[in-house]
């Protein structure tokens, strides 16, 4: 998948350069500086003298000669093994030769590697013993400079301390970078304006390549110091879709740029020498992207995943990317879970829970007996304690899986050798068994197991990977009995990943790897504690003064693997699957619950019409408007037939408007204080209004008079709801009260009887409330921006979420009651997961959204300026702006079929809207 595509890109670049050479021939942390066209002089002075044409590469720790003829091996001479370096024939260094070679460089050494003979990828051949090689440069005038460079690098390689070696090589590199600059003749256009230029390294798996970064008003450029694999990497800013800051080598110096939306493989990964350079470049590109691409967060992807817009596979890709995992960094390669636990059956039964791995446990805790041994050791261990001595993701594990498609990476990581044949990735079942039973094997999988490219399972390169103890050669990976072919294995693995069982439990694995069980007491309780060095912030490299200790620490960390950046600090929400969808309908739908075939059919049609309406909500058009109040409209209620519209206003009146005659029929005033909301009781006989005078008023439509007054609060009543003979009232006195209400049998004949059932206390004024579909949950929003979700069955707080920086203007549950949406004075629309209390989506507009309607995916909101905004929550964007009121939109109503909308505003008008299909 990601790595395979990356490998193919590099192969294309090598076709461009027509070289067998690759940066993977270098040692880890080694740099390639320059190359010179040269001849390798063999058997100088004898009748068998021979010149082999090729290219001499000068690297920070070695000299590499790449012959033009592919039948000849690439020669690699480590500088630390060199005994003598000089111009050929100089100072008696090669006095046994008759005469000096013009432009010749002589290397005397004790060890040499031969690589890719006949262009075959195989373990390196090593020849030991004192030898002398002579290389003749085409440009003889460069010999002296090359020899001087080699002597300097040789001195660095021979220093006793690794830290001193690194420091000296770094100084040489920085000197070379300082003497060069970006070639501006490479700009795509003469009209480009330079924004900034700095030094950086391009990162690819296991290696980095130094050079110069340049950004203009239209392009991002990287020019390698050595011109390899091509003179310039160029990315058009308009093509950029995503950028991420990265940790590289535990330091906040990386930047990864993507020109695709869903690909895990980036277009360029840069590591900067100064954090400020990285941040400046990020800021410039991010500012550019603000006008082109919506920013994505983990929470935004969570909502898309929950609602089914993203598959499990896509969601895990996004989480990996956000958690600093990159296919360019093998110590932070994307991690995927083992999901199948059955590799012995002839058929894979995805309907059987026993087929799957327990996703609530890390790999190390899946075997109870092994876990007990590990816990015993953990308890006896001095601080810092850890349960597992190896990680679930490391460069070695990644290349264990990918050796058949990326053999050169394995050779680079393991100093020119493949692993022992019996320790190779030979069988899926064997690997799974070892992960269950092995004393030190706790590895998870990589994305390739759920992709569509079988290359990593098949020895298509015909590599000689060795012979196992049983005598069989290592070839293709042995598949489980239920897989008919590699393609079938990947397809069934992907089916398993997307299965109902995994969808219902994937959040448990996310808690372990990306979430709240990654660190601290929750990690201990989940048996999920790894070595401290694997965690972000586990060590401060800047605080280590000894250069040797710093290099050793960094090497250990990079080879051991790193835990992903923590994305979630609260339990991750469960995915919405048919098993967990709410069966109850929203209370506002007023659908009959009669259990008859006709009603069921009607419900299906109604649901279909709602879906169709919301998909066309941008086509909402103003049908008519009427100014019926003297102040802002605060509430709208409509009779079941749709013929009568009741509105409340800050002008203290309740008005009844006839939609048919377009005439005002009644105007009622209960006091001289503003009314804040209204609703119709079932049967359309009574209108209930809340008032700033601390009361709730009941008005009988049939008798045309106030029927009752509930004096229930010590300050203004801000919002009321009604369900199943219960009244819910929110107030500025910092309470929400729940009342049992018994309506009169005959309107006006006697008063309602109200008993206080519960009092939900808040710290500050409550400005809005809403009920879940079954009225078992209530969401309240306060003046200080807090949204609280209450369990009404026990009158207790489930979650309290600081959502907004100002007053919460409106809240509402999604139709399935899985989410709560809130709109605030700060212009934000925030989605909270009801089960976990996690804020899973946040979108911002330039002005407050005062009220809204939503279907769980899309939102129709009324703004401070009077516009109606259509939001695509899953796509993270505003789809449409519809001109409406001349002042703020303060309240909204929608019919059951979602085809008609009524809005009220500060301009004292009510507006009637209809969908035009």
Order of alpha helices (4+ residues) and beta strands (2+ residues): alpha-beta-beta-beta-beta-beta-beta-beta-alpha-alpha-beta-beta-beta-beta-beta-beta-beta-alpha-alpha-alpha-alpha-alpha-alpha-alpha-alpha-alpha-alpha-alpha-alpha-beta-beta-beta-beta-beta-beta-beta-beta-beta-beta-beta-beta-beta-beta-beta-beta-beta-beta-beta-beta-beta-beta-beta-beta-beta-beta-beta-beta
